[in-house]
Structure formats: C-alpha cells, structure tokens
Amino acid sequence: MPTGIGDISATSFLTLYCHAIETRSDNPILSDPESVEIATELNKTLSLSGNALDRILVSGTLDKRLVVHIAIRAKKYDDYVRDFLLRFPVATDILRGCTSLPPFS
C-alpha cells in the first residue's frame, strides 16, 4: 500500500483496476483508457507491497463477476450523468469518481 493512503481510500484502487481490466477485455462494457494508464503506473508501486489486495490488483486476477459488476455500475452512472447533462447543459458533473466519462468541455 502506498504510504499515506488509508484502507478506505485504497478501495478506490479496486474500482480503478476493474475499469482497467474491463477496458482491456475482448468485448468491454466500458472504455476507460485512463484507468489502464493509471493502473500501469500504480503497478510499479503496488508490486513492491506486501499487501494481499495489492498483489491481486497487480496480477489482474480479480473475480470476473466483480469486474463486470463494477463496469456495469460505472456504465449506468455514465448514462445517468450523460442524460442529466444533456437536459441541463450548464450543470456540473460531480460524480467523477463514479464514472468513466471523459471531462466535459
């Protein structure tokens, strides 16, 4: 576990790695190339960790059911946010940690 990151914050790595694994799958539910880039960089640090979850994340061996669940959830949030912003174009997207959408301009 990287220094200064608590257990609760570190759980966000699980979501990130699920996005990266799903993005690299043959028929992805969502496309989140930034998660792949970030996971690749995190692997350099997490591979040195003695933490069991860190080792699982680096190995990419998360349960496929969990990966698909997280991807479907993110896709649904993407749909909600996209729909909301189409209806209210001056709104602000505050769910950045929940979606895989690129920033809106």
N, C-alpha and C positions, 0 to 999 in steps of 0.2 A: 504494500500500500504506500503510495507516495506520501512523504512527510507533510503534515499539516492538513490532511484530508481525513475527516471523520468517517465513521462507518455509514452514517445516513447519506452523506454526500457521495460516498463511494458507490452507493447503489445506483447512482446515475450512470456509472460505467456499464452496468448490466444492460440498461436500455440502449446506450450507445453501441455496445458490441452486438446486441440483437439487430439494430439497424444495419450495422456493417455486414454482418453475416447474411442477412436477408438481401441486402443490396447486391452482394456477390453471388447470390443463388441463381440457378438457371432460369427461373421464372419469378422474379421478385415481385412482391406485393407493393413495395415502395422503392423509390430510388433516393438514396441519401449518400452521395459520394463523399460529402464532408465527413460523415461518420467513419468511412473507410480510411480516409487520410488521418483522422484523429486517432483511431484505434491503432493504426500502423505506428504512429509516433508513441502512443502510450505503451505499446508492446515493449519498447526499449526499456522503459522503467519497470513495468509490471513483471517482465520476465525475470527480474532480479529479486522479486518479492518472495517471501516465504508463505504468503497468504494463500490459502487453498483457492478462494474465489479468483484471485489474480491469475493463478496458474491456469484455471479453467478458461478464463476470458482470453488469455494469450493463446491457448491451444485451439480456440474456436470450437470447442466441443460442447457448447450449450445444448440443452434439450431442444430439439427442433420444434416441439409443441410450444415451448416458451418463446422461441424466436418468432414463430408465426403469430402467436397471441400478441406480442408486443408490436409487431409490424401491422397487424390488422387494427390495433388500437391507435397507432400513430396515423395510419391512413384515414381512419374515421375522424380523428382530430383535424387532420389536414382538410378533409371535406367540410367539416363544420366551420373552420376558420375561413376557407376559401369562399363558402356560401355567405358567411357573415360579411366579409369584406366586399363582396360583390354588391350586397344590399346596402352596406354602409361604408362607402369608399374612403371616408375621412377617419374611420376608426383606426385604432392602434392594435396590432397583434401582440398580445401579452402572453401567449402560450408558447413561447419559443422553445422551451424545454420539452414540450409535448409533441411538437410537430416536426416533420422533415421538410417542410416547405422552405424554399429559399426566401431571404428577406424581400419584402415588397418594396417597390420604389414608387 
